[in-house]
Amino acid sequence: MQAGERHRRYWRSNLRMTGVLLAIWFVATFVVSWFARELQTLTVLGFPFPFFMAAQGALLIYLLLVAFYAWRMGKLDEEYGVGEDA
């Protein structure tokens, strides 16, 4: 495979993963708060679900997104030979 094609496949994989993670971020940030009144019936640890998501859940989701991105990019860099050790 040529270097140009490998570069395109690397960036295509990177953009696809970034798009999925941004969609998860959008849902955790905006969709839950947009439907907060409809979600009032759900409770987590005794708190209404929208309150829990705003106070704790969204922060945990952000942390998981960053950790997953760092881990997956390390694997992707190794796969395509563009990591720091390459």
N, C-alpha and C positions, 0 to 999 in steps of 0.2 A: 504494500500500500504506500502511496506517495505521501510525502510530508504534508502537502496541502490538504489532501483528503483526510489524513489523521487529525489535522488541526480543525477542520470543519466538523468532523465527528465528535471531537472533544468538546468544542463549543456548543454543538447541538445538544449533547448530553448535559452540559452545564446549564444551558438555558432552559431545557426541559425541567430539570430538577429545581432550578430557581423559580420557574413559573408555578410549579406545584406547591413549593414552600410559601410563595407569596399568596397563593389562593388560600392555604391553610391560615396564614397570618390574617388575611382579610376577613375570613369567616370568624376567627377568634376575636378580632377587634371590633368589627362593624356589624356583622349579622346578628351576633348574640345581643348586642345592645339595641339594635333596631327592633328585634322581636322580644324585648325584655318584658313587656306587659303580658304577652301571650305565654311566656315561659315562667310566669310567676307561680304556676302550680307546681313546678318541680322544686324540690329542696335537696340541698347537699349539706350534710353535717348540720342540719337544723337551720341553715340560711337559705333564702330564696336563690335559685340558680343564677339569675343575672347578677346579684350581688357577689356571689361566690366567684363567678367568672371575672368580674371587674377587679375584685380584690386579690384573688389568688390564682385562679385558673388561667387567665390570660398570661400572667407572668411566667407560670410554669410552661405554658405552650411556647412562649418566646424562647425560653431557655432551651427547651428540647429542640426547637427549630435550629438554633445556632449550633448546638452540639451535633445534631445530625448533619448539618451542612458541612461543618469542619471535618467530621469523620468521613463523610461520603466524598468530599473533594480530595481528601488524602488518598482514598482508594482510587478515585478517577485519575488523579495525577500519576499514581503508580502504574495504572493500567495503560496510560498513553505515554508514559516516560517523560513527563514534564514536571515531576516533583523536584523538591529541593535536592534530593540525592542523585538526580539524573545527570 
